């Protein structure tokens, strides 16, 4: 019998001084059986970094044709496609054709560095693609904050993020490996 997703209830308070966005989101996050705490928390962080009233978590790992997070316009046009991990060049090409802006949040230390060195040159033609990497140390610490019911506070300033749950805090410094052209 297939394992079912585990449901996480998240109250996410975002204070993004860079974009002047201050809002609290109540999220119900389905964690796929193969998803780690680290990936779950990176997904929530990616949501916070792009927080918007129309931003949505998708089915993620259980659906290949969907990103982990998306933002659609009122006319159902794909404005933002957010993918996590180390997607293939083919998947990035397809997503860049479907969305106005695509952001890939990679993590995993040396594995991510090897992935990027192999794929970097084939991404130069995608003007709407942004690739951001998190260090293995940062995401490992972030994964330790996961619990089934969380009140997360994410403060973003000068491109850096501070994530706090109760008395625990993790500071993350995203590194832009590729910026979008527009």
Protein Blocks (a to p, Z undefined) as FASTA:
>chain_A
ZZdddddddddddddfknopacdddddddddfklcfklmmmmmmmmmmmgcfkbccdekl
mpmkbcfbdcddfkopafbdcdehjddfklmmmmmmmpmbdcdddehijmmmmmmmmmmm
mmmmmmkbccddddfklmmmmmmmgcfbdcdddddeehiacddehjbccddddddfbdcf
ZZ
